[in-house]
């Protein structure tokens, strides 16, 4: 059993073959697909995708940092209203900070992130974190919560920023490994082997982005998480089945979902 802990199969790139994409994933042994929200415009599509495959597709709720604008508080109020009702959400995500392209809304991103951290604690849900060119700011936001029950995943860990010790110092967090680990020039394999136990990893695709080798350059999909998993198994010199067992147990424990 394999879990893709981060996949956006509900976006328009899969509009023509969503069901077939899910079935290809299941045929590859990927039995559960965890889907992070993006913003207020994607919630309906996310929930519809999960309704089509109950027990396979699971939704998260959050405001992606690149969707934070001057109206972000309105977006958060809408989402918090959904959290206060009976709901299917398994995590707060995808949330965090992204200062790669634009720093205009740096302060707003940090405020939105802090609000969603508090949701994770209030509703006892894991936090699925996106971080890009914002390490210092992310640590500033997280540090006040270090000694709380906060748990979650540092999504799309790349290993190229020298900050792995800081990530791992948050004991209740795991690292999400995706297609980047298969790229020819990636430093991530060496970082993982030398510094990160397999018990701190989950695997993901971030579909439709970051397709692993041998699919790099094309649309990513959840079936390809098996290529990521094979690379992880190679790095740790364990059988594929062992890498699948450990990362699946890590994921199910983090999201508190029973094996089915």
Sine and cosine of phi, psi and omega as CSV:
sin_phi,cos_phi,sin_psi,cos_psi,sin_omega,cos_omega
0.00,0.00,0.73,-0.69,0.02,-1.00
-0.83,-0.56,0.59,-0.81,0.07,-1.00
-0.88,-0.47,0.80,-0.60,0.19,-0.98
-1.00,-0.01,0.96,-0.29,-0.14,-0.99
-0.99,0.11,0.00,1.00,-0.04,-1.00
-0.36,-0.93,0.99,-0.17,-0.04,-1.00
-0.53,-0.85,0.69,-0.73,-0.04,-1.00
-0.95,-0.31,0.84,0.54,-0.06,-1.00
-0.95,0.32,-0.13,0.99,-0.03,-1.00
-1.00,0.03,-0.04,1.00,-0.06,-1.00
-0.99,0.13,0.15,-0.99,-0.16,-0.99
-0.90,0.44,-0.39,0.92,0.02,-1.00
-0.87,0.49,-0.35,0.94,0.00,-1.00
-0.93,-0.36,0.26,0.97,-0.07,-1.00
-0.87,0.50,-0.55,0.84,-0.09,-1.00
-1.00,0.02,-0.27,0.96,-0.07,-1.00
-0.55,-0.84,0.57,0.82,-0.04,-1.00
-0.84,0.55,-0.79,0.62,-0.04,-1.00
-0.87,0.49,-0.67,0.74,0.02,-1.00
-0.91,0.42,-0.57,0.82,0.02,-1.00
-0.91,0.42,-0.69,0.73,0.05,-1.00
-0.89,0.46,-0.68,0.74,-0.02,-1.00
-0.92,0.40,-0.57,0.82,0.07,-1.00
-0.90,0.43,-0.63,0.78,0.05,-1.00
-0.89,0.45,-0.71,0.71,-0.02,-1.00
-0.91,0.43,-0.60,0.80,0.04,-1.00
-0.91,0.42,-0.44,0.90,0.03,-1.00
-1.00,0.07,0.02,1.00,0.01,-1.00
1.00,-0.07,0.12,0.99,0.00,-1.00
-1.00,0.00,0.98,-0.18,-0.19,-0.98
-1.00,-0.05,-0.30,0.95,0.02,-1.00
-0.69,-0.72,0.68,-0.73,-0.06,-1.00
-0.82,-0.57,0.90,-0.43,-0.03,-1.00
-0.99,-0.17,0.82,-0.57,-0.21,-0.98
-0.89,-0.46,0.93,-0.37,0.04,-1.00
-0.98,0.19,0.63,-0.77,0.09,-1.00
-0.96,0.27,0.24,-0.97,0.04,-1.00
-0.92,-0.39,-0.83,0.56,0.02,-1.00
-0.33,-0.95,-0.22,-0.98,-0.07,-1.00
-0.91,0.42,-0.38,0.92,-0.04,-1.00
-0.99,0.15,-0.20,0.98,-0.10,-1.00
-0.96,-0.28,-0.10,1.00,-0.11,-0.99
-0.88,0.47,-0.72,0.69,-0.05,-1.00
-0.88,0.48,-0.71,0.71,0.00,-1.00
-0.90,0.43,-0.62,0.78,0.04,-1.00
-0.88,0.48,-0.76,0.65,-0.04,-1.00
-0.92,0.39,-0.59,0.81,0.03,-1.00
-0.90,0.43,-0.66,0.75,0.04,-1.00
-0.87,0.49,-0.67,0.75,-0.03,-1.00
-0.95,0.30,-0.51,0.86,0.06,-1.00
-0.92,0.39,-0.50,0.86,-0.02,-1.00
-0.95,0.32,-0.45,0.89,-0.04,-1.00
-0.72,-0.70,0.93,0.37,0.01,-1.00
-0.90,0.44,0.62,-0.79,-0.03,-1.00
0.98,0.18,-0.09,1.00,0.07,-1.00
-0.89,-0.45,-0.79,0.61,-0.01,-1.00
-0.98,-0.18,0.75,-0.66,-0.06,-1.00
-0.78,-0.62,0.75,-0.66,-0.06,-1.00
-1.00,-0.06,0.50,-0.87,0.20,-0.98
-0.92,-0.40,0.23,-0.97,0.03,-1.00
-0.73,-0.68,0.78,-0.62,0.03,-1.00
-0.03,-1.00,0.14,-0.99,0.02,-1.00
-0.92,-0.40,0.92,-0.40,-0.01,-1.00
-0.88,0.48,0.63,-0.77,-0.06,-1.00
-0.86,0.51,-0.53,0.85,0.00,-1.00
-0.97,0.26,-0.12,0.99,0.09,-1.00
-0.99,-0.13,0.04,1.00,0.02,-1.00
-0.98,0.21,0.85,-0.53,0.05,-1.00
-0.76,-0.66,-0.22,-0.98,-0.02,-1.00
-0.90,0.43,-0.33,0.95,-0.01,-1.00
-0.99,-0.15,0.35,0.94,-0.14,-0.99
-0.89,0.46,-0.51,0.86,-0.01,-1.00
-0.91,0.42,-0.57,0.82,0.07,-1.00
-0.90,0.44,-0.68,0.74,0.03,-1.00
-0.88,0.48,-0.67,0.74,-0.02,-1.00
-0.93,0.37,-0.60,0.80,0.04,-1.00
-0.88,0.47,-0.66,0.75,0.03,-1.00
-0.88,0.47,-0.71,0.70,-0.01,-1.00
-0.92,0.39,-0.63,0.78,0.01,-1.00
-0.91,0.42,-0.56,0.83,0.08,-1.00
-0.87,0.49,-0.62,0.79,0.04,-1.00
-0.93,0.37,-0.60,0.80,0.01,-1.00
-0.92,0.39,-0.49,0.87,-0.05,-1.00
-0.98,0.20,-0.15,0.99,0.07,-1.00
-0.99,-0.17,0.29,-0.96,0.18,-0.98
-0.83,0.56,0.74,-0.67,-0.14,-0.99
-0.46,-0.89,0.26,-0.97,-0.05,-1.00
-0.99,-0.13,0.11,0.99,-0.19,-0.98
-0.95,0.30,0.72,-0.69,-0.06,-1.00
-0.98,-0.20,-0.10,0.99,-0.04,-1.00
-0.25,-0.97,0.26,-0.97,0.18,-0.98
-0.99,-0.15,0.94,-0.35,-0.07,-1.00
-0.03,-1.00,0.42,-0.91,0.14,0.99
-0.99,-0.13,0.80,-0.60,-0.10,-0.99
-0.76,-0.65,0.19,-0.98,0.05,-1.00
0.63,-0.78,-0.60,-0.80,-0.08,-1.00
-0.68,-0.74,0.65,-0.76,0.05,-1.00
-0.61,-0.80,0.96,-0.29,-0.01,-1.00
-0.91,-0.42,0.39,0.92,-0.08,-1.00
-0.95,0.33,-0.78,0.62,-0.06,-1.00
-1.00,-0.01,-0.55,0.84,-0.20,-0.98
-0.43,-0.90,0.71,-0.70,0.05,-1.00
-0.95,-0.31,0.20,0.98,-0.07,-1.00
-0.82,0.57,-0.69,0.73,-0.09,-1.00
-0.96,-0.28,0.57,0.82,0.00,-1.00
-0.83,0.56,-0.78,0.62,-0.03,-1.00
-0.89,0.45,-0.67,0.74,0.00,-1.00
-0.91,0.42,-0.65,0.76,0.04,-1.00
-0.87,0.49,-0.67,0.74,-0.01,-1.00
-0.91,0.41,-0.63,0.78,0.04,-1.00
-0.92,0.39,-0.69,0.72,0.02,-1.00
-0.89,0.46,-0.66,0.75,0.02,-1.00
-0.89,0.46,-0.72,0.70,0.01,-1.00
-0.87,0.50,-0.67,0.74,0.04,-1.00
-0.85,0.52,-0.68,0.73,-0.06,-1.00
-0.97,0.25,-0.47,0.88,0.17,-0.99
-0.86,0.51,-0.71,0.71,-0.01,-1.00
-0.91,0.41,-0.55,0.84,0.12,-0.99
-0.88,0.48,-0.71,0.70,-0.03,-1.00
-0.84,0.55,-0.65,0.76,0.03,-1.00
-0.95,0.33,-0.71,0.71,-0.04,-1.00
-0.89,0.46,-0.65,0.76,-0.07,-1.00
-0.98,-0.18,0.11,0.99,0.05,-1.00
0.80,0.60,0.80,0.61,0.01,-1.00
-0.85,-0.53,0.52,-0.86,0.09,-1.00
-0.93,0.35,0.40,-0.91,-0.01,-1.00
-0.95,-0.31,0.80,-0.60,0.02,-1.00
-0.96,-0.28,0.93,-0.37,-0.26,-0.97
-0.97,-0.26,0.76,-0.65,0.16,-0.99
-0.97,-0.23,0.76,-0.65,0.04,-1.00
-0.63,-0.78,0.81,-0.59,0.04,-1.00
-0.60,-0.80,0.89,-0.47,-0.01,-1.00
0.80,0.60,0.66,0.75,-0.07,-1.00
-0.52,-0.85,0.55,0.83,-0.12,-0.99
-0.88,0.48,-0.75,0.66,-0.05,-1.00
-0.88,0.47,-0.67,0.74,0.00,-1.00
-0.92,0.39,-0.62,0.78,0.01,-1.00
-0.90,0.44,-0.70,0.71,0.02,-1.00
-0.90,0.45,-0.59,0.80,0.05,-1.00
-0.88,0.48,-0.64,0.77,0.01,-1.00
-0.95,0.31,-0.62,0.79,-0.11,-0.99
-0.99,0.14,-0.51,0.86,-0.14,-0.99
-0.81,0.59,-0.66,0.75,0.00,-1.00
-0.89,0.46,-0.27,0.96,-0.06,-1.00
-0.96,-0.29,0.18,0.98,-0.09,-1.00
-0.84,0.54,-0.63,0.77,-0.10,-0.99
-0.98,-0.22,0.55,0.84,0.07,-1.00
-0.93,-0.37,0.08,-1.00,0.06,-1.00
-0.97,0.25,0.15,0.99,-0.03,-1.00
-0.80,0.60,0.72,-0.69,0.01,-1.00
-0.67,-0.75,0.29,-0.96,0.04,-1.00
0.25,-0.97,-0.33,-0.95,-0.08,-1.00
-0.75,-0.66,0.76,-0.65,0.21,-0.98
-1.00,0.09,0.99,-0.13,-0.10,-1.00
-0.93,0.36,0.55,-0.84,0.10,-0.99
0.82,0.57,0.75,0.66,0.06,-1.00
-0.92,0.39,0.76,-0.65,-0.07,-1.00
-0.95,-0.30,-0.42,0.91,0.04,-1.00
0.98,0.20,0.15,0.99,-0.09,-1.00
-0.97,-0.25,0.18,0.98,-0.09,-1.00
-0.91,-0.41,0.01,1.00,0.04,-1.00
0.95,0.31,0.20,0.98,-0.11,-0.99
-0.96,-0.29,0.29,0.96,-0.08,-1.00
-0.88,0.48,-0.58,0.82,0.00,-1.00
-0.89,0.45,-0.62,0.78,0.02,-1.00
-0.92,0.40,-0.67,0.74,0.03,-1.00
-0.88,0.48,-0.74,0.67,-0.09,-1.00
-0.94,0.34,-0.30,0.95,0.02,-1.00
-0.94,0.35,-0.26,0.97,0.14,-0.99
-1.00,0.03,0.99,-0.15,-0.22,-0.98
-0.88,0.48,-0.46,0.89,-0.08,-1.00
-1.00,-0.09,0.32,0.95,-0.02,-1.00
-0.89,-0.46,0.52,-0.85,0.07,-1.00
-0.91,-0.42,0.26,-0.96,0.06,-1.00
-0.97,-0.26,0.77,-0.64,0.05,-1.00
-1.00,0.01,0.86,-0.52,-0.06,-1.00
-0.94,-0.33,0.79,-0.62,-0.03,-1.00
-0.79,-0.61,-0.40,-0.92,-0.13,-0.99
-0.86,0.50,-0.34,0.94,0.03,-1.00
-0.82,0.57,-0.55,0.84,-0.05,-1.00
-0.90,0.43,-0.33,0.94,-0.03,-1.00
-1.00,-0.06,-0.13,0.99,-0.08,-1.00
-0.95,0.32,0.58,-0.81,-0.14,-0.99
-0.85,0.53,-0.66,0.75,-0.08,-1.00
-0.99,-0.11,0.16,0.99,-0.04,-1.00
-0.93,0.38,0.69,-0.73,0.11,-0.99
-1.00,0.01,-0.13,0.99,-0.08,-1.00
-0.84,0.54,-0.69,0.73,-0.01,-1.00
-0.82,0.57,-0.68,0.73,0.00,-1.00
-0.92,0.39,-0.63,0.78,0.02,-1.00
-0.90,0.44,-0.70,0.71,-0.01,-1.00
-0.88,0.47,-0.75,0.66,-0.10,-1.00
-0.89,0.45,-0.59,0.81,-0.10,-1.00
-1.00,0.01,-0.38,0.92,-0.21,-0.98
-0.74,-0.68,-0.22,0.98,-0.14,-0.99
-0.82,-0.58,0.87,-0.50,0.08,-1.00
-0.93,0.38,0.53,-0.85,0.04,-1.00
-0.84,0.54,-0.49,0.87,-0.02,-1.00
-0.93,0.36,-0.09,1.00,0.04,-1.00
-0.96,-0.29,0.24,0.97,-0.07,-1.00
-0.89,-0.45,0.51,-0.86,0.33,-0.94
-0.77,-0.63,0.32,-0.95,0.01,-1.00
-0.94,-0.35,0.44,-0.90,-0.10,-1.00
-0.42,-0.91,0.21,-0.98,0.12,-0.99
-0.93,-0.37,-0.58,0.81,-0.21,-0.98
0.89,0.46,0.50,0.86,0.05,-1.00
-0.79,0.61,0.65,-0.76,0.18,0.98
-1.00,-0.04,0.29,0.96,-0.09,-1.00
-0.98,-0.20,0.25,-0.97,0.19,-0.98
0.84,0.55,0.72,0.70,0.03,-1.00
-0.86,0.50,0.70,-0.72,0.00,-1.00
-0.97,0.25,0.34,-0.94,0.23,-0.97
-0.88,0.47,0.75,-0.66,0.29,0.96
-0.99,-0.15,0.29,0.96,-0.05,-1.00
-0.98,-0.22,0.08,1.00,-0.11,-0.99
-0.82,0.58,0.68,-0.73,0.00,-1.00
0.99,-0.16,-0.28,0.96,0.04,-1.00
-0.96,-0.27,-0.07,-1.00,0.06,-1.00
-0.93,0.36,0.76,-0.65,0.05,-1.00
-0.99,0.11,0.46,-0.89,0.09,-1.00
-0.51,-0.86,0.26,-0.97,-0.20,-0.98
-0.91,0.42,-0.45,0.89,0.06,-1.00
-0.85,0.52,-0.46,0.89,-0.08,-1.00
-0.98,0.22,-0.11,0.99,0.06,-1.00
-0.88,0.47,-0.36,0.93,0.05,-1.00
-0.91,0.40,-0.52,0.85,0.08,-1.00
-0.93,0.38,-0.62,0.79,0.08,-1.00
-0.89,0.46,-0.72,0.70,-0.02,-1.00
-0.89,0.46,-0.63,0.78,0.03,-1.00
-0.89,0.46,-0.65,0.76,0.03,-1.00
-0.91,0.43,-0.65,0.76,0.05,-1.00
-0.88,0.48,-0.69,0.72,0.03,-1.00
-0.87,0.50,-0.65,0.76,0.02,-1.00
-0.90,0.43,-0.67,0.74,-0.02,-1.00
-0.88,0.48,-0.70,0.72,-0.07,-1.00
-1.00,-0.01,0.00,1.00,0.04,-1.00
0.82,0.57,0.77,0.64,0.07,-1.00
-0.78,-0.62,0.35,-0.94,0.07,-1.00
-0.89,0.45,0.45,-0.89,0.05,-1.00
-0.80,0.59,-0.65,0.76,-0.04,-1.00
-0.89,0.46,-0.58,0.81,0.02,-1.00
-0.95,0.32,-0.66,0.75,0.06,-1.00
-0.89,0.46,-0.63,0.77,0.04,-1.00
-0.90,0.43,-0.69,0.72,-0.03,-1.00
-0.88,0.48,-0.74,0.67,-0.08,-1.00
-0.93,0.38,-0.74,0.67,-0.04,-1.00
-0.93,0.37,-0.55,0.84,0.06,-1.00
-0.92,0.38,-0.71,0.70,0.04,-1.00
-0.87,0.49,-0.64,0.76,0.05,-1.00
-0.86,0.52,-0.71,0.70,-0.04,-1.00
-0.92,0.40,-0.74,0.67,-0.04,-1.00
-0.90,0.43,-0.60,0.80,0.04,-1.00
-0.92,0.38,-0.67,0.74,-0.01,-1.00
-0.89,0.46,-0.71,0.71,-0.07,-1.00
-1.00,-0.01,-0.04,1.00,0.02,-1.00
0.82,0.57,0.78,0.62,0.03,-1.00
-0.89,-0.45,0.73,-0.68,-0.03,-1.00
-0.97,0.24,0.57,-0.82,0.11,-0.99
-0.92,0.38,0.71,-0.70,-0.02,-1.00
-0.87,-0.49,0.00,0.00,0.00,0.00
